[in-house]
Each structure stands twice: as structure tokens, then as C-alpha cells.
Amino acid sequence: MQRTPKESEVLPRASTVSNSFLRKVARQGGPRSVKKIPPEQRRRKTDFSLEPHRYKRFLLRLREDSQFLRSMVQLVVALLCVWIGVEFYLFMEWGTSGGIGPSPGRPAGVEGFLPISALMSLKYWMQTGIINTIHPASIFILLAIIMVSIVIKKAFCSWLCPVGTLSESLWTAGQKLFGKTLLIPRWLDYPLRSLKYLLLFYFVFSIWQMDVPGLRNFIESPYNKVADIKMYLFFANITSFALWTILILIALSVVIKNFWCRYLCPYGALLGIVGWLSPLKITRNKETCIDCELCTRACPSAINVHKAGRVWSDECMSCLECVEVCPVKNTLALKAGMSGNAIPSWVIGTLVAGVFAAVTGLAMLAGHWQNSLTDAEYARRFQKLHEPVYQHFRGEVPSYGPND
């Protein structure tokens, strides 16, 4: 009977293993070749089960496991959005019931879902130096998102955005349910990805051509003053067409990774462009890379990470999934340059959350967070929401008087 040689007899000695040999093995064996990486080149994985204390194990995972840390940040933001949603629901109940009794208060964080008003207010601020008091929080939420992207590319999309978290949850569920997700061919992927840039161009161009009086007319309009209320009522009294549109988007997001984010989200398009300014990018060490392609397979944005020196793609969300699966140490990392030091995942998570919290926190301290509308004014406007002056058509608002 022929003896099967041991792995140690097949491979050269660890000290003589060349990267060219490992590349050849990787191409032949795929992910299984990871087992053949010599110990001194293999990236060390922390065994969290060895830590007996639960809270220390939790802290260790936050420090060492980038995907666990990202999931915790996503969870905190999701809970914050739920809290804001509950507060706004109570505010809506108070308003639609006639404004009887003390108001539960309107959460300013809801303005994060008013990007068009935020863009108009930002331009108005840049041209006049005036921060409008209708939706002031929207300006600083937008600025915080942009600042995060300048520092760490589109990290907002994969770490903080509630829609991004929902999208990721959907395709993850689809992957577990069907075993895989669909991959759109590149000849179709590129034109589909251009849709979000066309939407971004439409919104930016429409706002860009507005002069200061036009911006002020929209910002101070009755419609803009209740834009968040109208948004809530849109979903509370959703039409069958809108509902079916949302259901179709959900279904597509289950079978195609990040369908909304990749193809339709103008916010993502903006952050992808701004992200090019970021000094921090996923960087691959070509000398130590064994071309196992695990990084590319893990990338939710379908980027060929294993072929890049530095990932410049506008689709990169700095989620660090590629870094987490790389089996060779000192090969894949988020760096400020090719020769820079690798940025630990806990530092990245701190920067993402810290930059966002710093910008919005400064707005709160400076008194530019809560709007100037009183409870009495809200109670009055709730009773008039059906009037024509509270409607709009493609950004155009009806004429209104000083008492509207």
C-alpha cells in the first residue's frame, strides 16, 4: 500500500517557502491553500474563548475583531434611530390629536432624513453666513457625514447608515437562505451604478442654480417647516404604488448585495466622490500577498481587492471585511499610504463614531440643533396640513404670505 506523504514532506521548509510558491498553491487550491501558509507568515487569529471573563472577552472582541466592532456600532446607531422614531411617533400623535396637553417634544435627529433640505440649507449658509433655524440639525448631520467620508472614505455607509445596515442584513439573510447572492455582470453593473450619480447630479444641479432669494423662499416655506411631518405621513398613509416599490427594492436587496446603496442612493454617490479625498485606503502588500483572492470574495462591493495596490474605488465602504479575512500578516490593511502603518480596527471605529459625534455635538453646544418652531406653531400647522400651501411640486413651493 502506497504511503501518503505528510504535508510537512510535501511543502518546503518554512524558512524556504517563497511567495511565488504560495501564489501557485493558492491558485490551485483556493481558500484551502491557507492551511499551507507557514506559521511565521500566517496572520494570528485571537481565540476569544480563552478569556474566561465575559466583559473582558467582549472588550477583547471589540479591539481585535473589526466585524464585531462594526456590528456593535451599527446596533447602537439602529437603537438610536428607533429611539428617535418612537419620540417622533409620540410627537405626531400629539400633533394629529389637536396638540392637546404638553408636547412630548420633537427629536431634532429626524432631520437626518431630510437630505434635500440639508443641501439647500448648506448652500444658503455658505452664501449668506446664516444658519437657518427651520432645520438646523440637518446641516450638521450632513456635514458630519461628509467629514467622516473625508477621513475614512464611505465608512458612514457601512458603519453608521441605518439604511446601509438594513441593506446588509437583507443580503446576508438572502445568502444564508439561498446559499449565495446574484452577481450582476459588469456590462450591466456599470450603467446601473451610474443611476445614483445621475440622481445626485439632478439634485445638486437643481439646488446649485437656485439663488439666495429662491433658497430663502423654500427654506422659510410652510412646506419645509413641516417637511419631516409630511415624510412621516407619506409612510403612515403609504400608497399601494409606493408600498410595492419598497417591497421590490427589499426583494432585490435580498438577492443582490446592497442593491439600493450600489445603484440608487444619491447619498452614496456623493460620499463615494468625497471619499477620494480620504488619505486612508485599503492597501495591499504585493510582496507578501499570495493571491488567494479571499479579500475579493469577502468584499460586499465586488471590488477586485487582490489586484489593487491601493483601493481607490468609489464603492469601497471601509467595512474591513477584506482585511479581516486576509490570512497573511502585514499584507492587507487600512493605511494612510503605501509605506504607512496599519490603522487598527478599533481606531477606525473610534474615528467613524468620533468624527460624527464631534460635529453634531458641537452643533448642540453652539445652539444650532433644535429648531425655532414653538409647540403652539406646530399645533396650528398640524391642523392645516391639507391646505395647498403645504404641498410642493418638484421642489417648487406655492406662494405664501407672512402669516402662513
C-alpha positions in Angstrom: 0.0 0.0 0.0 1.4 3.3 -1.0 2.1 5.7 1.9 0.5 9.2 1.7 3.2 11.8 2.4 2.7 14.2 5.2 2.0 17.9 4.4 5.4 18.7 6.0 7.1 16.4 3.5 5.2 18.0 0.5 6.0 21.6 1.4 9.5 23.0 1.5 10.8 24.0 4.9 9.0 27.1 6.4 12.1 29.2 6.1 12.5 28.4 2.4 8.8 28.9 1.3 8.7 31.6 -1.3 5.7 33.8 -2.1 5.7 32.6 -5.7 5.2 29.1 -4.4 2.4 30.2 -2.1 0.7 32.0 -5.0 0.9 28.9 -7.1 -0.7 26.8 -4.3 -3.3 29.5 -3.8 -4.3 29.5 -7.4 -4.5 25.7 -7.4 -6.2 25.2 -4.0 -8.2 28.4 -3.4 -9.0 29.1 0.2 -7.8 25.6 1.2 -4.3 26.8 0.5 -4.4 29.0 3.6 -3.6 25.9 5.6 -0.3 25.6 3.8 0.9 29.1 4.8 4.0 28.7 7.1 3.3 29.7 10.7 5.6 32.7 10.7 3.7 34.2 7.7 0.2 33.3 8.9 -1.9 36.1 10.4 -2.6 35.3 14.0 -6.3 34.9 15.0 -7.3 35.6 18.5 -9.2 32.8 20.3 -11.7 34.8 22.3 -13.0 31.7 24.1 -9.7 31.6 26.1 -10.8 34.7 28.0 -12.9 33.4 30.9 -14.4 36.8 31.9 -17.4 37.8 29.8 -16.9 41.6 29.9 -13.1 41.2 29.1 -14.0 38.9 26.3 -16.4 41.5 24.9 -13.8 44.2 25.1 -11.2 42.0 23.5 -13.6 41.3 20.6 -14.2 45.0 20.2 -10.5 45.6 19.9 -9.5 42.6 17.8 -12.5 41.7 15.6 -13.3 44.5 13.2 -16.6 43.0 12.1 -17.8 42.5 15.7 -16.9 46.1 16.4 -18.7 47.3 13.3 -21.8 45.3 14.2 -21.9 46.9 17.7 -21.6 50.4 16.2 -24.4 49.5 13.7 -26.5 48.2 16.6 -26.0 51.4 18.7 -27.0 53.6 15.7 -30.0 51.4 14.9 -31.2 51.7 18.5 -30.7 55.4 18.4 -32.8 55.6 15.2 -35.5 53.5 16.9 -35.4 55.9 19.9 -35.8 58.9 17.6 -38.6 57.1 15.7 -40.5 56.5 18.9 -40.1 60.1 20.0 -41.2 61.4 16.7 -44.2 59.0 16.7 -45.3 60.4 20.1 -44.8 63.9 18.7 -47.0 63.0 15.7 -49.7 61.5 17.9 -49.7 64.8 19.9 -50.0 66.9 16.8 -52.6 64.9 14.9 -54.8 64.7 18.0 -55.1 68.5 18.1 -52.0 69.4 20.2 -53.8 68.9 23.4 -51.7 68.7 26.6 -48.0 69.2 26.9 -45.9 68.3 23.8 -43.6 65.3 24.1 -41.1 67.3 22.1 -39.8 66.8 18.5 -36.5 65.0 18.2 -34.1 67.1 16.1 -32.4 63.9 14.9 -35.2 63.2 12.5 -33.7 65.9 10.3 -31.1 63.4 9.3 -33.8 62.0 6.9 -34.2 65.4 5.1 -31.1 65.5 2.8 -32.6 67.9 0.2 -33.5 70.4 2.8 -30.0 69.9 4.3 -28.3 70.6 0.9 -30.4 73.8 0.4 -29.6 75.0 3.9 -25.9 74.3 3.5 -25.7 76.3 0.3 -27.8 79.1 1.9 -25.3 79.1 4.8 -22.3 79.2 2.5 -23.7 82.1 0.5 -25.1 84.2 3.4 -23.4 83.0 6.5 -26.8 82.4 8.1 -27.7 79.1 9.6 -31.5 78.8 9.1 -33.5 77.9 12.2 -36.1 75.7 10.5 -34.0 72.6 10.2 -30.6 73.5 11.6 -29.7 69.9 12.7 -29.9 68.7 9.1 -27.0 70.9 8.1 -24.7 69.5 10.7 -25.8 65.9 10.2 -24.9 66.3 6.5 -21.6 68.0 7.4 -20.8 65.2 9.9 -21.4 62.5 7.2 -19.2 64.4 4.7 -16.4 64.8 7.3 -16.5 61.1 8.1 -16.1 60.4 4.4 -13.2 62.8 4.0 -11.4 61.0 6.8 -12.3 57.3 6.1 -13.9 57.1 2.6 -17.6 55.8 2.6 -17.3 54.4 6.1 -20.5 56.1 7.0 -22.4 53.7 4.7 -21.1 50.6 6.3 -20.7 51.7 9.9 -23.4 54.3 10.7 -26.1 54.5 8.0 -29.3 52.7 9.1 -30.3 52.1 5.5 -26.9 50.5 4.9 -27.3 48.3 8.0 -30.7 47.2 6.8 -29.4 46.5 3.3 -26.5 44.4 4.7 -28.9 42.5 6.9 -31.1 41.7 3.9 -28.4 40.3 1.6 -26.8 38.4 4.5 -30.2 36.8 5.1 -30.5 36.1 1.4 -27.1 34.5 1.3 -28.0 32.2 4.2 -31.3 31.4 2.7 -30.2 30.7 -0.9 -26.6 29.9 -0.4 -25.4 32.8 -2.4 -26.4 36.2 -3.9 -26.6 37.2 -7.5 -23.7 38.9 -9.2 -24.6 41.4 -11.8 -22.4 41.2 -14.9 -20.1 44.1 -15.4 -21.7 45.2 -18.7 -24.9 45.8 -16.7 -23.3 46.8 -13.4 -21.6 49.9 -14.7 -24.7 51.6 -16.3 -26.8 50.6 -13.2 -24.2 52.2 -10.9 -24.4 55.4 -12.9 -28.0 55.8 -11.9 -27.1 57.1 -8.4 -24.8 59.6 -9.9 -27.5 60.8 -12.3 -29.8 61.3 -9.3 -27.1 63.1 -7.4 -26.4 65.4 -10.4 -30.1 66.2 -10.7 -30.5 67.2 -7.1 -27.2 69.1 -6.9 -27.8 70.9 -10.2 -31.3 71.8 -9.2 -30.1 73.3 -5.9 -27.0 74.9 -7.5 -29.0 77.0 -9.9 -31.2 78.4 -7.1 -30.2 82.0 -6.0 -30.4 83.2 -2.4 -34.0 84.5 -2.6 -35.1 81.2 -4.1 -33.3 79.3 -1.3 -34.8 81.5 1.3 -38.3 81.1 -0.2 -38.1 77.4 0.0 -36.4 77.2 3.5 -39.0 79.5 5.1 -42.0 78.0 3.2 -44.8 76.3 5.2 -44.0 73.1 3.4 -40.3 73.0 4.5 -41.4 73.8 8.1 -43.4 70.6 8.2 -41.2 68.5 5.7 -40.5 65.9 8.4 -44.2 65.6 9.3 -45.1 65.2 5.6 -42.4 62.5 5.3 -43.9 60.6 8.3 -47.4 60.9 6.8 -46.1 59.6 3.5 -45.1 56.3 5.1 -48.0 56.2 7.5 -50.5 56.6 4.7 -48.4 54.9 2.0 -50.0 54.3 -1.4 -50.1 50.9 -3.0 -47.6 52.0 -5.7 -45.1 53.3 -3.1 -45.5 50.1 -1.0 -44.9 47.8 -4.0 -41.8 49.9 -4.9 -40.4 49.4 -1.4 -41.2 45.7 -1.4 -39.5 45.3 -4.8 -36.4 47.1 -3.5 -36.4 44.8 -0.5 -36.7 41.7 -2.6 -33.8 42.9 -4.9 -31.7 43.7 -1.8 -32.2 40.1 -0.6 -30.7 38.6 -3.7 -28.3 41.3 -4.8 -25.7 42.8 -2.3 -26.5 46.4 -1.3 -28.9 46.9 -4.3 -30.2 50.3 -3.1 -26.8 51.5 -1.9 -24.9 50.4 -5.0 -27.3 51.5 -7.7 -29.8 54.1 -6.5 -28.6 56.0 -3.4 -27.5 59.6 -4.3 -26.1 60.0 -0.8 -23.8 57.1 -1.5 -22.7 58.7 -4.8 -21.8 61.9 -3.0 -19.8 60.1 -0.3 -18.1 58.0 -3.0 -16.8 61.2 -4.7 -15.9 62.8 -1.4 -14.1 59.6 -0.3 -11.5 60.1 -2.9 -10.1 62.9 -0.7 -9.5 60.4 2.2 -5.9 59.6 2.9 -6.9 56.3 4.4 -7.4 53.5 1.9 -7.2 49.7 1.9 -3.6 48.9 0.9 -2.2 45.6 -0.3 1.4 44.5 0.1 2.1 42.9 -3.2 5.3 41.3 -1.9 3.6 39.2 0.7 0.2 38.7 -1.0 -0.4 35.0 -2.1 -3.3 35.8 -4.4 -5.7 33.6 -2.6 -8.5 36.1 -3.5 -10.2 35.7 -0.2 -10.3 39.5 0.1 -12.1 39.9 -3.2 -14.6 37.2 -2.3 -15.4 38.8 1.0 -15.8 42.4 -0.4 -19.5 43.3 -0.4 -18.9 45.9 -3.1 -17.4 43.4 -5.6 -14.0 45.2 -5.7 -11.0 43.2 -7.0 -9.0 43.9 -3.9 -6.5 41.1 -4.7 -5.4 43.1 -7.8 -5.1 46.5 -6.3 -2.2 48.2 -4.6 -4.4 50.8 -3.0 -8.2 50.6 -3.3 -9.4 53.9 -4.8 -12.8 52.6 -5.9 -15.7 54.9 -5.1 -17.6 51.7 -3.9 -15.2 50.9 -1.1 -17.0 51.5 2.2 -14.0 50.8 4.5 -16.0 47.9 6.1 -12.7 46.0 6.7 -14.2 42.6 5.7 -11.4 42.1 3.2 -8.8 42.9 5.9 -10.5 40.5 8.4 -10.2 37.5 6.1 -6.7 38.1 4.8 -4.7 35.1 6.0 -1.2 36.6 5.6 0.1 39.1 8.2 1.2 42.5 7.2 -0.5 42.1 3.8 -3.8 43.9 3.8 -4.7 46.9 6.0 -6.2 50.4 6.0 -3.3 52.8 5.7 -2.6 56.5 5.0 0.0 55.5 2.4 1.8 52.5 0.9 4.5 52.7 3.5 2.3 53.9 6.4 1.4 52.0 9.4 -1.7 49.8 9.5 -4.6 51.5 11.3 -6.1 49.2 14.0 -9.8 48.5 13.5 -10.7 50.0 17.0 -9.1 53.2 15.9 -11.1 53.2 12.7 -14.3 52.6 14.6 -13.5 55.4 17.1 -12.7 57.8 14.2 -16.0 57.0 12.4 -18.2 57.4 15.5 -16.0 60.2 17.0 -16.0 62.5 14.0 -19.8 62.2 13.6 -20.4 62.8 17.3 -17.9 65.7 17.4 -19.6 67.6 14.6 -23.1 67.0 15.8 -22.1 67.6 19.4 -20.6 71.0 18.5 -23.8 72.0 16.8 -25.7 71.1 20.0 -23.3 73.1 22.2 -23.5 76.1 19.8 -27.3 76.1 20.0 -27.8 75.1 16.3 -29.6 71.8 16.9 -33.2 72.4 18.0 -35.3 74.5 15.6 -37.2 77.7 16.4 -40.8 76.5 15.8 -42.8 76.6 19.0 -45.3 73.9 20.2 -48.1 76.4 19.6 -47.0 76.9 16.0 -46.7 73.2 15.4 -50.2 72.6 16.8 -51.6 75.3 14.5 -49.8 73.9 11.4 -50.9 70.3 12.1 -54.5 71.5 11.6 -53.6 72.9 8.2 -51.5 70.2 6.6 -54.2 69.5 3.9 -54.1 73.1 2.6 -52.4 73.8 -0.8 -49.7 76.0 0.8 -48.3 72.8 2.5 -47.8 71.0 -0.8 -44.9 71.1 -3.3 -44.1 70.1 -6.9 -40.6 69.0 -7.8 -39.0 71.4 -5.3 -41.4 74.3 -6.2 -43.4 75.5 -3.3 -46.7 77.6 -3.6 -46.7 81.3 -2.9 -47.3 82.1 0.7 -47.8 85.1 2.9 -46.2 86.3 6.1 -48.9 84.7 8.2 -48.6 81.3 6.5 
